[in-house]
Amino acid sequence: MNLKQEALQKLINAGIEPNEASIEVDLLLEKVFGFTKKDILLARELNFDSSKFNSLLEKRINEKIPVQYLISSAYFMGEEFYVDENVLIPRPETEILVEEVIRHSERSEESKKIIDIGTGSGCIAIMLAKKLPNAEITAADISEKALNVAKFNAEKLGVSHRINFIVSDIFQNIDEKFDIIVSNPPYIPLKEKENLQIEVQKHEPPLALFVDDEQGISFYEKLAHQTTQHLTKPGLLAVEIGFSQEKPIKDIFIRSGFKNIEIIKDMSGIERVVTGKF
Ligand SMILES: C[S@@+](CC[C@H](N)C(=O)[O-])C[C@H]1O[C@@H](n2cnc3c(N)ncnc32)[C@H](O)[C@@H]1O
């Protein structure tokens, strides 16, 4: 059995699903040791510093560190982002939120002022800057460390001159108005922490995940309330939501004066994005 197969078996024995385990081993070989996919496919026996590889594998298995943090890299909408434990690992379902904002922006000829609240790695703001060349983008986060990661990614992906970065608790340090407000906020009730994967519980930033109310909706309440002072008319609020939060969040949108509320499902048929016009 070669090193790749051995590694794969160790991850599977540690409870990682076989397809995911295979992706993770390939990612470690590609990103840390510079092998190409072809090298991995063709090589019967890969020659490299196996002690470094085994130490990463141990961190993955024993400390449950997500592979994205081990390789400092995660993909989002086909682009590679730097990630560390100061930021949430971008999730594929968040791409739906970005696509919805792009669809809305492309309907009008005018350039748009857009703010991403809780930017984390910067994945939403950066992809909007890349896909909407005329938009003026602001990226805000309460965590300065997260914002530094977002700045680094914007530089790496060639859009830092297009994005204004602000440390702010929602809109506290922001006076301007925007045409579109987008956010993937923390929405997991703290009491559900124990039900999450160990990888998420132990390694992703709590500030990015948890809110301290029963339904996980307190951030949306604050956001929708403050948004009404910061949206131009007509304007759009677009948010990602958690499992079965669509009803309470639709109610929050209605109470805050939003109209034409739409709920968009993800690939698994779960309500994932809510948009409303103001
Ligand atoms: C779920 S993560 C989203 C990160 C990134 N936008 C994404 O979609 O992958 C939520 C982000 O909101 C930030 N955050 C938490 N509370 C905040 C607040 N009161 N004001 C602004 N940002 C906040 C966190 O630091 C974290 O980066």
The ligand as a Gaussian input file, in Angstrom:
#p B3LYP/6-31G(d) Opt

LIG

0 1
 C      -20.911000      33.464000       9.090000
 S      -19.431000      34.465000       9.061000
 C      -19.460000      34.952000       7.339000
 C      -18.104000      35.176000       6.753000
 C      -18.105000      35.363000       5.228000
 N      -18.920000      36.507000       4.853000
 C      -18.616000      34.122000       4.539000
 O      -19.747000      34.155000       4.024000
 O      -17.901000      33.099000       4.505000
 C      -20.005000      35.909000       9.937000
 C      -19.004000      37.055000      10.056000
 O      -19.661000      38.114000      10.771000
 C      -18.720000      38.727000      11.646000
 N      -19.488000      39.373000      12.729000
 C      -19.975000      38.824000      13.870000
 N      -20.622000      39.741000      14.604000
 C      -20.542000      40.909000      13.913000
 C      -21.032000      42.235000      14.155000
 N      -21.727000      42.528000      15.250000
 N      -20.778000      43.194000      13.224000
 C      -20.065000      42.894000      12.111000
 N      -19.583000      41.665000      11.823000
 C      -19.821000      40.674000      12.721000
 C      -17.808000      37.615000      12.089000
 O      -16.567000      38.107000      12.540000
 C      -17.716000      36.752000      10.805000
 O      -16.599000      37.151000      10.041000

